Amino acid sequence: LEQCLNGYYIDTEAEELLEEEKSEIADRALNARKIGIAGVCRRMGSTTEAIQIVKYLQLRGYKACYIEVNETGFVVEQGKNFVDVDEDEYIGRVSYENVDMFYKQEHLQEILHEDYDYFVFDYGAYSEKGFNKTSFLEKDIRIFVAGSKASEMKYTQAVMRNEYYMDVYYLFNFISDKEKADILEFMEEKADHTYFGIYTPDQFEYVHNLDFEKM
């Protein structure tokens, strides 16, 4: 009895299983893929597309989460405005409609060791002063959400002409079907990396987009 109370008899098998589980989660975090999304300018829908991609990955059987790396405060606002929200204030996680959203960049290293297959980073707008070009370029998959309106096209062209962004995908939002052929022609050699968003009135309700599969 004295030996038991002093921890002499330990269930080594349970400990080994726990260590194996921790190791598997660490390996998973190490091999997880990171997706960076940014709008060429403000109000292009990068946050909506980021959440839709998380939903798409979940549908495919992966564990995915959303990470806010911009100054919009979107995640915190979700926590305030919606019911049935689960929040971890320490690490900065808000869970809503089966989507885990992180907003505390100071805990990024801890977040990246969480048990996910994909981390989807929302960088806000490329045109904003605080856009983190270096971090965006480090991601495995990089997506610019672009537009074709006159007020948006100058920002779209600025990204296209920037030699730093040769290996990226372009996801055009708010484009009618009849415009798509013109957009692909305009994109020239980048047409193979050009895709289109689908009208999504509710960010958290997944609208199937075949272009996510292609990307």
C-alpha positions in Angstrom: 0.0 0.0 0.0 2.9 2.4 0.9 4.5 1.7 -2.5 1.2 2.3 -4.3 0.8 5.6 -2.5 4.3 6.7 -3.4 3.8 5.9 -7.1 5.9 2.8 -7.2 3.4 0.9 -9.3 2.9 2.9 -12.5 0.9 1.9 -15.5 3.7 2.1 -18.0 1.5 1.0 -20.9 -0.9 4.0 -20.3 2.1 6.4 -20.1 3.6 5.0 -23.3 0.3 5.4 -25.1 0.0 9.0 -23.9 3.6 9.7 -25.2 2.8 8.1 -28.5 -0.3 10.2 -28.8 1.7 13.4 -28.0 4.3 12.4 -30.6 1.7 11.8 -33.3 0.2 15.2 -32.7 3.6 16.8 -32.8 4.4 15.0 -36.1 1.0 16.1 -37.5 1.7 19.7 -36.6 5.1 19.5 -38.2 3.6 18.1 -41.4 0.5 20.3 -41.5 0.1 22.5 -44.5 -0.3 26.3 -44.3 -2.5 28.3 -46.6 -2.2 32.1 -46.8 -5.1 34.2 -48.2 -5.1 37.9 -48.8 -7.4 40.3 -50.7 -5.7 42.6 -53.3 -7.5 45.4 -51.5 -10.1 45.8 -48.7 -13.6 44.2 -48.9 -12.6 41.6 -51.4 -14.0 38.7 -49.3 -10.7 37.1 -48.2 -12.2 36.2 -44.8 -15.2 34.6 -46.3 -13.0 32.6 -48.7 -10.7 31.6 -45.9 -13.6 30.2 -43.8 -15.1 28.5 -46.8 -11.7 26.8 -47.5 -11.7 25.6 -43.8 -15.2 24.2 -44.4 -14.1 22.5 -47.6 -11.1 20.8 -46.0 -13.3 19.6 -43.1 -15.7 18.1 -45.7 -12.7 16.3 -47.2 -12.0 14.8 -43.7 -9.2 17.0 -42.6 -8.8 19.0 -39.4 -8.5 22.7 -40.4 -8.6 26.0 -38.6 -8.7 29.7 -39.4 -6.0 32.1 -38.1 -6.5 35.9 -38.2 -3.2 37.7 -39.0 -4.7 41.1 -39.8 -6.1 44.0 -37.9 -9.8 43.7 -38.7 -10.8 42.1 -35.4 -13.2 39.8 -37.2 -12.9 36.8 -34.8 -13.4 38.9 -31.7 -16.5 40.4 -33.2 -17.8 36.9 -34.0 -17.4 36.0 -30.3 -19.4 39.0 -29.2 -22.2 38.9 -31.8 -23.1 35.2 -32.0 -24.7 32.7 -29.5 -23.4 29.2 -28.9 -19.8 30.4 -29.2 -17.0 28.5 -27.4 -14.1 30.7 -26.5 -10.6 30.1 -25.0 -9.4 33.5 -24.1 -5.9 32.4 -23.2 -4.8 31.1 -26.6 -7.3 33.3 -28.4 -9.7 30.7 -29.9 -13.3 31.2 -30.9 -15.2 28.2 -32.1 -18.4 28.8 -34.0 -20.3 26.6 -36.5 -17.6 23.9 -36.2 -14.9 26.4 -37.2 -12.0 27.1 -34.8 -10.8 30.6 -35.3 -7.6 32.0 -33.6 -6.9 35.7 -33.1 -3.9 36.1 -30.8 -0.8 36.2 -32.9 1.4 36.2 -29.9 0.4 32.6 -29.3 1.1 31.5 -32.9 3.7 29.0 -32.0 1.3 27.3 -29.6 -1.4 27.4 -32.1 0.8 25.7 -34.7 1.3 22.8 -32.4 -2.5 22.2 -32.1 -3.9 19.1 -33.7 -4.7 20.3 -37.3 -3.9 19.1 -40.8 -4.3 22.6 -42.3 -3.9 26.1 -40.9 -5.6 28.8 -43.0 -4.1 32.3 -42.5 -6.2 35.4 -43.3 -3.8 38.3 -44.0 -6.4 40.9 -44.8 -5.6 43.2 -47.6 -2.4 43.4 -49.6 -2.9 47.1 -50.1 -2.9 47.8 -46.3 0.3 49.1 -44.6 0.4 46.2 -42.1 0.4 43.4 -44.7 3.1 40.8 -43.8 4.6 39.9 -47.1 7.4 37.7 -45.6 4.9 35.6 -43.6 2.6 35.3 -46.6 5.3 34.1 -48.9 6.4 31.4 -46.4 3.1 29.6 -46.7 2.7 26.3 -48.7 -0.3 27.6 -50.7 -0.7 31.3 -51.4 -4.0 32.8 -52.6 -4.9 36.4 -53.6 -8.6 37.2 -53.7 -8.9 39.6 -56.6 -11.6 41.7 -58.4 -12.3 43.1 -61.8 -14.1 46.4 -61.0 -12.3 49.5 -61.9 -11.6 50.3 -58.3 -10.2 46.8 -57.8 -8.3 46.2 -61.0 -5.4 48.6 -60.2 -4.7 46.5 -57.1 -5.1 43.2 -58.9 -2.6 44.5 -61.5 -0.2 45.6 -58.8 0.0 42.1 -57.4 0.2 40.5 -60.9 3.2 42.7 -61.8 5.0 42.1 -58.5 7.9 39.6 -59.1 7.6 38.3 -55.5 4.2 36.8 -56.3 4.9 34.5 -59.2 3.8 31.3 -57.6 0.4 32.2 -56.3 -3.3 31.5 -57.0 -5.8 34.2 -58.0 -9.4 33.7 -56.8 -11.6 36.3 -58.4 -14.7 37.2 -56.4 -18.0 38.8 -57.4 -17.6 37.8 -61.1 -20.5 36.9 -63.3 -20.3 33.8 -65.6 -20.2 36.0 -68.7 -17.1 37.8 -67.3 -15.0 34.7 -66.6 -13.7 34.2 -70.2 -12.6 37.8 -70.3 -10.8 37.5 -67.0 -9.0 34.3 -68.1 -7.9 36.1 -71.3 -6.7 39.1 -69.3 -4.7 36.9 -66.9 -2.7 35.5 -69.9 0.1 33.2 -68.6 -1.5 33.3 -65.1 -4.8 31.9 -66.4 -3.8 28.4 -65.3 -3.6 29.7 -61.7 -6.9 31.7 -61.9 -10.1 30.6 -60.2 -13.4 32.0 -59.2 -15.3 32.4 -56.0 -19.0 31.6 -55.6 -21.7 33.9 -54.1 -21.7 33.1 -50.3 -24.2 35.0 -48.3 -23.3 33.2 -45.1 -19.6 32.8 -44.4 -20.2 29.7 -42.2 -22.5 27.9 -44.5 -20.4 26.0 -47.1 -21.2 26.6 -50.7 -19.5 23.9 -52.8 -16.8 25.3 -55.1 -15.0 22.9 -57.5 -12.2 25.4 -57.9 -11.1 24.6 -54.3 -10.4 21.1 -55.4 -8.3 22.4 -58.3 -6.3 24.7 -56.1 
